[in-house]
Structure formats: C-alpha cells, structure tokens
Amino acid sequence: MKRARFVASARREFLAEVAYYHTREPDLGARFTKAVEAATARALAFPFSGSPASKNTRRVFVRSFPFAVIYRPAPDGILIVAVAHHSRRPAYWHFRVQEERPVYQVTRNVSAETSTWL
C-alpha cells in the first residue's frame, strides 16, 4: 500500500499554517487541510507527475492557496519534505531532503486493534 509520509519539520509547518488560516477565518483551516490532502493524493497517485524541483524532489501545487507540497517519490509512496509558501524563503527546505526517516505515519496494531503513532 502506497502512503504519504512527512518529515517532522514538514508536518510542523503544515500544522502551523492550518492554525494560522483557522484564526483568519472560520473553516479556512479546514479548506487548507483539504487542499493539501488533495495535492498529496495527486502526488501519491502519480509520483512522477509533479514538477521537478531541486535536490531530486518534485512539487505539486495546492489549489486556491499559495503553497506547494514538496516531496520525493519513494518505493512505498512519497516522502513530504515541505509544505512551502510560494513567496517565503526559497529553498529553506533543502536540508530536509537528507531526513530519510519519516516521523509522522500511522500504522495499525492488529493484535490490540488500536492505532499507533510513530
């Protein structure tokens, strides 16, 4: 099963933007979340269709928001290294490409029937 995984710093910046948009307007944070999820789903379904970016990464644009999901295709899905604003600090995420170990993913513990967060 293919899955999208975040490095820790990408997950933190995504959650920070959700919180920011939530304070700006009711439901805007939820709309941002859905737009990022849709962009991530496109990247997961067609990992090499995203525009080539630096450091052997690819990017897909987040519709209706000035952001792109920066990711690297992997055998088991995609590794998201940034949810980057179009006009803030270009290339700030380059060092994250070296972070191989994803910090955020959900696995199913079959024996206990509970979710475990890694």
C-alpha positions, 0 to 999 in steps of 0.5 A: 500500500502506497502512503504519504509520509512527512518529515517532522519539520514538514508536518510542523509547518503544515500544522502551523499554517492550518492554525494560522488560516483557522484564526483568519477565518472560520473553516479556512483551516479546514479548506487548507487541510483539504487542499493539501490532502488533495495535492498529496493524493495527486502526488501519491497517485502519480509520483512522477507527475509533479514538477521537478524541483531541486535536490531530486524532489518534485512539487505539486501545487495546492489549489486556491492557496499559495503553497506547494507540497514538496516531496520525493517519490519513494518505493512505498509512496512519497516522502513530504519534505515541505509544505512551502509558501510560494513567496517565503524563503526559497529553498529553506527546505533543502536540508530536509531532503537528507531526513530519510526517516519519516516521523509522522505515519500511522500504522495499525496494531492488529493484535490490540486493534488500536492505532499507533503513532510513530 
